[in-house]
Structure formats: C-alpha cells, structure tokens
Amino acid sequence: MGSRRALTGWGKTSPSVATVVSAGEDETMSQQVVGATGRGVLARGLGRSYGDAAQNAGGVVLDLTSRDRVLRIDVEDAVVEVEAGASLDRLMRVLLPLGLFVPVTPGTRYVTVGGAIAADIHGKNHHVDGSFGQHVTSIDLLLADGSIRRLTPHEPLFWATVGGMGLTGVILRATLRLTPVESAYCVVDTERCDDLDDLLARMTEGDDGYTYSVAWIDCLARGSSLGRSVLTRGWSARRDQLPSRLQPRATEFRPRQLAVAPPVFPSGLLNRSTVTAFNEVWFRKAPRVRRGEVQGIASFFHPLDGVGEWNRVYGPRGFLQYQFVVPFGAEDTLRRTLELLSASGLASFLAVLKRFGAAGDGHLSFPTPGWTLALDLPLGAADLGGLLDRLDAEVLAAGGRFYLAKDSRLPASAVAQMYPRLDEWRAVRAEADPRGVFTSDLARRLDL
C-alpha cells in the first residue's frame, strides 16, 4: 500500500500527485510493475533532479531510498556492488576509509546510485573521466514484464538506461568501478579571472593538468568585466601532501552540516541588488592566485550540502536550473548568454562553467564535448520566460543541448533537435517496455 503525495523536483516547480510506495524486495516491486495501471510506474530516489523527471502524476512512484545496502566491496580491484537506493553520501562514508572514492560526483552527495545512472550525472572531472555511466560495469534492471535482467555495457538496453531518466525500468543494483585515493582531501588551485576571455583561455590551456575543474561566474557583471570568474581546479591529495596533523586520519570523511535553511523565505529575497552584493563579495574574497590549498572533499565538491534544504532560499515560488552545453567553437554563444543575463538583471548567484570531454555511449546522455553552463534562476520575474526562450534559440542554433535532469520547461519539439539518437533510444525502450509502463511527468511533457 502507498500514500497519495504531492511531489516536486528540487526546484519546487510543477508539483503533481502520485501514489508513493516504499520499495520492498525484488518480488514485491515486480508485482507493483506488472499490476501497473494506465498511469504507469516510476522509480524515485532523493528527488534532486530539478524539474519533473522523478514525478508521475496519477500513477505509482516507487521510493527506492530504503534499498541502500552496500552489497560487496573489492578493495584490490576498486569495485563496489550496491543497491540503487544508496546515496553517494553513504558510499563516501563507507568507501573513503578504505581508500576508495566514487568515480564521478555532481555538486551534491545526496543523489542515489540509481538516479546517478538514470541521469548519467557528470562532475568537475568530465574532461578526464567522463560521466557516471562510463564507470558502471553492470546493472540489474526490473523490466515491464516483472523479470529482472542483468545488463552490461555490451547491450543496447544498458546504454538506453544510462541517461534514460528511469524510463526503461527500475534500476535495482549496480556494480561500479571506483577511484583509489590516499585521502579524503583535494589539493586545490584558485585563480580570479578578469573576464570571459581570460577564463576560457585559462581553462583551455590548463584544464588537462587537473583532474577537477569548475568556474563560478558573476552573471551580473557587464562591460569589460563580463564573465569575471573564480576558477577552481584540483586533484585528489596524496597523504604526504596533507599537513602533518591530518595525515594520521587522512581518509576520515566527516562532513559537517553548518546550518538548515529556515522553512520560509520571502519571495524576491534574491534580486539584482542582493545578488550583485553577494557576487562582489564572492569575487573579491577569492585570491587572485592561490596554489596548493588542501580542502576536504565535502567543501570542494559539495559546498551547498553544508546547508540543509538550501533550495528554500528561493522562496515559495521556487526556482529552475537552466543548464546547457554548446560545442567548442561556440564561445560567442556563451558570451551572448551572459550579455542577455546581465542586461536582464535576473539574479543567478549560482552560475558554474565546466569543460566537457568526450561523449559517452548513452543515447540520451547529456555531456558532449564543449562548454556547459548551469544557472539557478528564481521564478516570478515577468520577463523570465521570454529571456529563456531567447537563450533556447541561441543554444539550439549553436548545436547545443539541455540537461533533462534539470529541465522543467522545454517543449517536446526541441528534444529531437538536441538528442540525435532519440529514435534509437525509443526503439530500444519500446522493445523492453512495449506497454509504456515506465513513465513520468517529464516523459509526457517531452513526448519521450
């Protein structure tokens, strides 16, 4: 039995009501899938996709978070087998003391392994290590007929599932290749970049010398300061690179939660004035150049995780995250995007730029070689829709695409233009799920 609940993404947009059922053993979930009604079934993890990807209005949503066991660890071969409901936070707490780290992490630890595969998440190391799915060696997938199939990268259904947004079946378990490390710390270099040209030149010339790279951009800067940024790059710290006081507990991972956001924030708290002030302080406090700083994994990768329920800061209307990638050579599109944002005055204090490396094999995987920019934008501004429509046109004209795990507003007509393997994915999905049992609000909106 389940309960009727309103669900949203992390951005608190587009709520819908579904019957939420806590996942049981394999046989119980098989029965749920086989007995699904016309509104179908969808698996859900920790709800960190920003839009409507983990919602299923009028249908059943299987909450996988209770299935979080770490089943097997092979330290010598750096491999773990884990249930799909386990979070990256849980994996880090278990694995780092053993000298192992997850191969890819996004800006939050609070995503499940199943969600990481379904969205084929990426991190600061995509230019070196690719996306999450490239480190998965097997997936146990619950299919629409109630059977369970172990998939490997040699099968089309594996790559339809990686980045497939949960629409091919329920991921039950996965085996991952891990990254051996000597510590739970990173060695970090920080540089202030005066403008967009300065930033892009430094990333192009220097990123290959670092495992991890990301830039925060001041989206309200204009004129000669357009695109001024703080570039942060690093790599996993060896034990002998740590201060002597940290060396005895080098692999200890104990992230701290500094605060919990209040339950209610007024609408309009994040406006041009407040974000301009924040951006000025953030830019000025960064050193012009700092080399070799030792930072804990939590502060380097997941600074916002230190504030519980930080999405509340955007107020009751919520916010959307707008993330796209454009190919190398389309730097003018990045410039026009920043010009449109700065001219509009719409406040995004979380704006990050990364360089993507080679694309993976997932039919609907987002990363492709180029520049990816992610923006958090509060809802409520009258001209937001028009601005985003203009940005859409710029990105699509440049041959770019948008991240389905972040989307809450794209029209169906844009998807085929962005994802040239969409028909191939549809064919594999139709063979695995001819009745369309697995569905979501996002799938209906985008006609997937």
C-alpha positions as CSV (number, residue, x, y, z in Angstrom):
1,M,0.0,0.0,0.0
2,G,1.2,3.5,-0.7
3,S,0.1,7.0,0.1
4,R,-1.0,9.9,-2.1
5,R,1.6,12.6,-2.1
6,A,2.5,15.8,-3.9
7,L,5.9,15.6,-5.4
8,T,8.2,18.2,-6.9
9,G,11.8,18.4,-8.0
10,W,14.5,20.2,-6.1
11,G,13.4,23.5,-7.7
12,K,9.9,23.1,-6.2
13,T,8.3,23.6,-9.6
14,S,5.3,21.8,-11.3
15,P,4.1,19.7,-8.3
16,S,2.0,16.6,-9.1
17,V,0.3,14.0,-7.0
18,A,1.1,10.3,-7.2
19,T,0.8,7.1,-5.1
20,V,4.2,6.7,-3.4
21,V,5.1,3.2,-2.4
22,S,8.2,2.3,-0.4
23,A,10.2,-0.2,-2.4
24,G,10.3,-3.7,-0.9
25,E,12.1,-6.8,-2.1
26,D,12.5,-7.6,-5.7
27,E,9.4,-9.8,-5.9
28,T,7.2,-7.1,-4.3
29,M,8.4,-4.5,-6.8
30,S,7.9,-6.9,-9.7
31,Q,4.2,-7.2,-8.6
32,Q,3.9,-3.4,-8.5
33,V,5.2,-3.1,-12.0
34,V,3.1,-5.9,-13.5
35,G,0.0,-4.6,-11.9
36,A,0.5,-1.0,-13.0
37,T,-2.5,0.9,-14.3
38,G,-2.5,3.2,-17.3
39,R,-0.6,6.0,-15.5
40,G,2.3,3.7,-15.1
41,V,5.2,3.4,-12.6
42,L,8.4,5.4,-12.0
43,A,11.3,4.9,-9.6
44,R,12.4,7.8,-7.4
45,G,15.5,8.4,-5.3
46,L,16.2,11.5,-3.2
47,G,14.4,13.9,-5.5
48,R,17.4,16.0,-6.6
49,S,16.5,16.3,-10.2
50,Y,15.4,19.9,-10.5
51,G,12.2,19.6,-12.6
52,D,9.6,16.9,-13.1
53,A,11.8,13.9,-14.0
54,A,11.0,12.0,-10.8
55,Q,7.3,12.6,-10.8
56,N,4.4,10.5,-12.2
57,A,1.1,12.3,-11.9
58,G,-1.8,9.9,-11.2
59,G,0.5,6.9,-11.2
60,V,2.8,5.0,-8.9
61,V,6.2,6.2,-7.7
62,L,8.5,3.6,-6.1
63,D,10.6,5.2,-3.4
64,L,13.9,3.4,-3.7
65,T,15.7,5.1,-0.8
66,S,15.1,2.1,1.6
67,R,17.2,-0.1,-0.7
68,D,20.6,1.3,0.2
69,R,22.7,-1.6,1.1
70,V,26.4,-1.9,0.0
71,L,26.5,-5.5,-1.1
72,R,30.1,-6.1,-2.0
73,I,33.4,-4.2,-2.0
74,D,36.6,-5.4,-3.7
75,V,39.2,-3.1,-2.4
76,E,42.0,-4.6,-4.5
77,D,40.1,-4.2,-7.8
78,A,38.4,-1.0,-6.7
79,V,34.9,-2.2,-7.4
80,V,31.6,-2.0,-5.4
81,E,28.2,-3.6,-5.9
82,V,25.4,-1.5,-4.3
83,E,21.7,-1.3,-4.2
84,A,20.3,1.6,-6.3
85,G,18.8,3.5,-3.4
86,A,22.2,4.1,-1.8
87,S,23.3,7.7,-1.9
88,L,26.7,8.9,-2.9
89,D,27.0,10.3,0.6
90,R,26.6,6.8,2.0
91,L,29.1,5.4,-0.4
92,M,31.7,8.0,0.5
93,R,31.3,7.3,4.2
94,V,31.8,3.6,3.6
95,L,34.5,3.8,0.9
96,L,36.8,6.6,1.8
97,P,38.2,4.9,4.9
98,L,39.1,2.0,2.6
99,G,41.0,4.4,0.2
100,L,38.3,4.4,-2.5
101,F,36.2,7.3,-3.9
102,V,33.2,7.4,-6.3
103,P,34.3,7.9,-9.9
104,V,32.1,10.9,-10.5
105,T,30.2,13.2,-8.2
106,P,27.9,16.2,-9.0
107,G,27.5,19.2,-6.8
108,T,25.6,17.2,-4.2
109,R,26.3,13.9,-2.4
110,Y,22.6,13.4,-1.9
111,V,21.8,11.6,-5.1
112,T,21.2,7.8,-5.3
113,V,23.2,5.5,-7.5
114,G,20.1,4.7,-9.4
115,G,19.4,8.4,-10.0
116,A,23.1,8.9,-11.0
117,I,22.8,6.2,-13.7
118,A,19.4,7.4,-14.9
119,A,20.6,11.0,-15.3
120,D,24.2,9.9,-16.3
121,I,25.5,12.6,-13.9
122,H,28.7,14.4,-14.6
123,G,31.1,16.3,-12.3
124,K,34.2,18.5,-12.3
125,N,36.2,15.7,-13.9
126,H,34.3,15.0,-17.0
127,H,37.1,16.3,-19.2
128,V,39.3,13.5,-17.7
129,D,37.0,10.7,-16.6
130,G,33.7,11.2,-18.4
131,S,30.2,10.7,-16.9
132,F,28.9,8.3,-14.3
133,G,27.7,5.6,-16.7
134,Q,31.1,5.1,-18.1
135,H,32.2,3.6,-14.7
136,V,29.2,1.2,-14.4
137,T,30.0,-2.4,-15.3
138,S,26.6,-4.0,-14.7
139,I,23.0,-3.0,-13.9
140,D,20.2,-5.2,-12.5
141,L,17.1,-3.8,-14.2
142,L,13.5,-4.7,-13.3
143,L,11.6,-4.8,-16.6
144,A,8.0,-4.1,-17.5
145,D,7.1,-7.8,-17.5
146,G,8.3,-8.2,-14.0
147,S,11.5,-10.0,-14.9
148,I,15.0,-8.9,-13.7
149,R,17.8,-8.7,-16.2
150,R,21.5,-8.1,-15.6
151,L,22.8,-5.7,-18.2
152,T,26.4,-5.0,-19.2
153,P,27.8,-2.3,-21.5
154,H,27.7,-4.6,-24.4
155,E,23.9,-4.4,-24.7
156,P,21.8,-1.5,-26.2
157,L,19.4,-1.6,-23.2
158,F,22.3,-0.8,-20.9
159,W,23.0,2.5,-22.8
160,A,19.3,3.3,-23.1
161,T,19.1,3.0,-19.3
162,V,22.3,5.2,-18.7
163,G,20.8,8.7,-19.1
164,G,17.4,7.2,-19.9
165,M,15.7,9.1,-17.0
166,G,14.2,6.0,-15.4
167,L,12.1,5.2,-18.4
168,T,13.5,1.7,-19.3
169,G,12.8,0.1,-16.0
170,V,13.7,0.1,-12.3
171,I,17.4,0.0,-11.5
172,L,17.8,-2.3,-8.6
173,R,21.5,-2.8,-8.2
174,A,24.7,-1.7,-9.9
175,T,28.4,-2.5,-10.0
176,L,30.8,0.4,-10.2
177,R,34.5,0.9,-10.8
178,L,35.9,3.2,-8.1
179,T,38.8,5.6,-7.9
180,P,41.6,4.7,-5.5
181,V,42.7,7.6,-3.3
182,E,45.1,8.2,-0.4
183,S,42.9,10.8,1.4
184,A,39.6,12.4,1.8
185,Y,41.1,15.7,0.7
186,C,41.9,17.6,-2.5
187,V,44.8,19.9,-3.4
188,V,43.2,23.0,-4.9
189,D,44.4,25.9,-7.0
190,T,42.3,29.0,-7.2
191,E,42.5,31.9,-9.7
192,R,40.5,35.0,-10.3
193,C,39.7,35.7,-14.0
194,D,39.0,39.2,-15.1
195,D,36.5,38.4,-17.9
196,L,35.2,35.6,-20.0
197,D,38.1,35.6,-22.5
198,D,40.5,35.3,-19.6
199,L,38.5,32.4,-18.1
200,L,38.1,30.4,-21.3
201,A,41.8,30.8,-22.2
202,R,42.9,29.5,-18.8
203,M,40.6,26.5,-18.9
204,T,41.6,25.7,-22.5
205,E,45.3,25.9,-21.7
206,G,45.3,24.4,-18.2
207,D,42.4,22.1,-17.5
208,D,44.2,19.0,-18.8
209,G,46.7,19.4,-16.0
210,Y,43.9,18.9,-13.3
211,T,41.5,16.1,-12.5
212,Y,38.8,18.5,-11.4
213,S,37.9,21.9,-12.8
214,V,35.0,24.4,-12.4
215,A,34.4,28.1,-12.6
216,W,31.9,30.3,-10.8
217,I,30.8,33.2,-13.0
218,D,29.4,36.5,-12.0
219,C,26.4,36.7,-14.3
220,L,25.6,40.3,-13.4
221,A,29.0,41.7,-14.4
222,R,28.9,43.8,-17.5
223,G,31.1,45.6,-20.0
224,S,34.8,44.9,-19.7
225,S,34.1,42.7,-16.6
226,L,31.6,40.4,-18.5
227,G,32.2,36.9,-17.3
228,R,34.5,37.7,-14.5
229,S,35.0,34.4,-12.6
230,V,36.7,32.4,-9.9
231,L,38.3,29.3,-11.4
232,T,38.9,26.4,-9.0
233,R,40.9,23.3,-10.0
234,G,42.5,20.4,-8.2
235,W,43.2,16.8,-7.8
236,S,43.0,14.1,-5.1
237,A,45.6,14.8,-2.3
238,R,48.2,12.2,-1.6
239,R,48.8,11.5,2.1
240,D,52.2,13.2,2.0
241,Q,50.6,16.4,0.6
242,L,48.5,16.8,3.8
243,P,49.5,18.8,6.8
244,S,51.0,16.6,9.5
245,R,48.0,17.0,11.7
246,L,45.8,15.4,9.1
247,Q,48.0,12.6,8.0
248,P,47.0,10.1,10.8
249,R,43.3,10.4,9.7
250,A,43.8,11.1,6.1
251,T,40.8,9.0,4.8
252,E,38.4,10.1,7.5
253,F,35.3,11.6,6.0
254,R,33.1,13.5,8.4
255,P,31.4,16.3,6.6
256,R,29.6,18.9,8.7
257,Q,26.2,20.5,8.1
258,L,26.7,24.1,9.1
259,A,23.0,25.1,9.1
260,V,19.5,24.3,8.0
261,A,17.7,26.9,5.9
262,P,14.6,28.3,7.5
263,P,11.3,26.8,6.2
264,V,10.1,30.1,4.8
265,F,11.9,32.7,2.8
266,P,10.2,35.8,1.3
267,S,9.8,35.9,-2.4
268,G,12.2,38.4,-4.0
269,L,14.9,37.9,-1.5
270,L,17.3,37.1,-4.3
271,N,17.1,40.2,-6.5
272,R,19.5,42.2,-8.6
273,S,20.7,44.2,-5.6
274,T,21.2,41.3,-3.2
275,V,22.9,39.1,-5.7
276,T,25.1,42.0,-7.0
277,A,26.3,42.5,-3.5
278,F,26.9,38.8,-3.0
279,N,28.7,38.4,-6.2
280,E,31.0,41.4,-5.5
281,V,32.0,39.9,-2.1
282,W,32.4,36.4,-3.5
283,F,34.7,37.6,-6.3
284,R,36.8,39.9,-4.1
285,K,37.3,37.4,-1.4
286,A,38.8,34.9,-3.8
287,P,42.6,35.2,-4.0
288,R,44.0,36.4,-7.3
289,V,46.1,33.3,-7.3
290,R,46.4,30.6,-4.6
291,R,48.2,27.3,-5.2
292,G,48.2,24.0,-3.3
293,E,45.4,24.7,-0.8
294,V,44.2,21.5,0.9
295,Q,40.4,21.2,1.1
296,G,38.2,18.5,2.3
297,I,36.2,16.6,-0.3
298,A,32.9,17.9,1.1
299,S,33.9,21.6,0.9
300,F,35.5,21.2,-2.5
301,F,32.7,19.2,-4.2
302,H,29.6,19.9,-2.2
303,P,29.6,23.3,-0.5
304,L,25.9,23.7,-0.6
305,D,25.3,20.3,1.2
306,G,26.5,22.1,4.3
307,V,23.2,24.0,4.3
308,G,20.2,21.7,4.7
309,E,17.2,22.4,2.4
310,W,19.1,25.2,0.7
311,N,16.5,25.3,-2.1
312,R,14.2,27.2,0.3
313,V,16.3,30.4,-0.1
314,Y,14.5,30.9,-3.5
315,G,11.2,31.4,-1.7
316,P,7.8,29.7,-2.1
317,R,7.7,30.1,-5.9
318,G,10.8,28.0,-6.2
319,F,13.5,28.2,-9.0
320,L,14.7,26.4,-12.1
321,Q,18.1,25.4,-13.1
322,Y,19.0,26.1,-16.7
323,Q,21.9,24.0,-17.9
324,F,23.1,23.6,-21.4
325,V,26.2,22.6,-23.4
326,V,27.5,24.2,-26.6
327,P,30.3,22.7,-28.7
328,F,33.8,24.1,-28.7
329,G,33.9,26.9,-31.2
330,A,30.6,28.3,-30.0
331,E,32.1,30.6,-27.4
332,D,30.2,33.5,-28.9
333,T,27.0,31.8,-27.7
334,L,28.4,31.8,-24.1
335,R,29.1,35.5,-24.5
336,R,25.6,36.3,-25.8
337,T,24.1,34.2,-23.0
338,L,26.0,36.2,-20.4
339,E,25.2,39.5,-22.1
340,L,21.5,38.7,-22.1
341,L,21.6,37.6,-18.4
342,S,23.5,40.7,-17.2
343,A,21.2,43.0,-19.3
344,S,18.1,41.4,-17.9
345,G,19.1,41.8,-14.3
346,L,17.8,38.4,-13.4
347,A,19.7,37.1,-10.4
348,S,21.6,33.9,-10.6
349,F,24.2,33.7,-7.8
350,L,24.9,30.0,-8.7
351,A,26.4,30.0,-12.2
352,V,29.1,27.5,-13.0
353,L,31.0,26.7,-16.1
354,K,32.8,23.4,-16.9
355,R,34.5,21.8,-19.9
356,F,33.2,18.5,-21.1
357,G,35.4,15.9,-22.6
358,A,34.3,13.1,-25.0
359,A,30.7,12.0,-25.0
360,G,29.6,8.7,-23.5
361,D,27.6,6.0,-25.2
362,G,24.2,6.7,-23.5
363,H,21.6,7.5,-26.1
364,L,20.2,10.4,-24.1
365,S,23.3,11.3,-22.1
366,F,23.8,15.0,-21.8
367,P,27.5,15.6,-21.9
368,T,29.1,16.2,-25.2
369,P,32.4,17.9,-26.0
370,G,32.1,21.6,-25.3
371,W,31.2,24.2,-22.6
372,T,28.4,23.6,-20.1
373,L,26.9,26.5,-18.2
374,A,24.4,25.9,-15.3
375,L,22.3,28.8,-13.9
376,D,19.9,28.8,-10.9
377,L,17.1,31.3,-11.6
378,P,14.3,32.3,-9.2
379,L,10.8,32.0,-10.6
380,G,8.5,35.0,-10.5
381,A,10.1,37.6,-12.8
382,A,7.7,38.6,-15.6
383,D,10.3,38.5,-18.3
384,L,11.9,35.2,-17.3
385,G,10.1,33.1,-19.9
386,G,11.0,35.5,-22.7
387,L,14.6,35.5,-21.7
388,L,14.8,31.7,-21.6
389,D,13.2,31.5,-25.0
390,R,15.9,33.7,-26.4
391,L,18.6,31.7,-24.7
392,D,17.0,28.4,-26.0
393,A,17.2,29.8,-29.6
394,E,20.9,30.7,-29.1
395,V,21.8,27.3,-27.7
396,L,19.9,25.3,-30.3
397,A,21.3,27.4,-33.2
398,A,24.8,26.6,-31.9
399,G,24.1,22.9,-31.9
400,G,23.8,22.7,-28.2
401,R,21.5,20.7,-25.9
402,F,19.9,21.0,-22.5
403,Y,20.1,18.6,-19.5
404,L,16.9,16.6,-19.0
405,A,17.6,16.1,-15.3
406,K,17.5,19.9,-14.8
407,D,14.7,20.8,-17.3
408,S,11.2,21.8,-16.3
409,R,10.0,23.8,-19.3
410,L,11.3,22.7,-22.7
411,P,8.8,21.9,-25.5
412,A,8.7,18.5,-27.0
413,S,9.8,19.8,-30.3
414,A,13.3,20.7,-29.0
415,V,14.3,17.2,-27.8
416,A,14.9,15.5,-31.2
417,Q,16.9,18.5,-32.3
418,M,19.1,18.2,-29.2
419,Y,19.4,14.5,-29.0
420,P,20.1,12.9,-32.4
421,R,19.9,9.3,-31.0
422,L,16.4,9.8,-29.7
423,D,14.7,7.5,-32.2
424,E,17.3,4.8,-31.5
425,W,16.5,5.2,-27.7
426,R,12.8,5.0,-28.4
427,A,13.2,1.7,-30.3
428,V,15.2,0.1,-27.6
429,R,12.8,1.3,-24.9
430,A,9.8,0.1,-26.9
431,E,11.2,-3.4,-27.2
432,A,11.9,-3.5,-23.4
433,D,8.6,-1.9,-22.4
434,P,6.0,-2.2,-25.2
435,R,3.1,-1.1,-23.0
436,G,4.9,2.0,-21.8
437,V,4.7,1.0,-18.2
438,F,7.6,3.2,-17.1
439,T,6.7,6.9,-17.5
440,S,7.0,10.3,-15.8
441,D,5.7,13.8,-16.0
442,L,8.9,14.7,-17.9
443,A,8.3,11.9,-20.4
444,R,4.7,13.0,-21.1
445,R,5.7,16.7,-21.4
446,L,8.5,15.9,-23.8
447,D,6.7,13.1,-25.6
448,L,9.5,10.7,-24.9
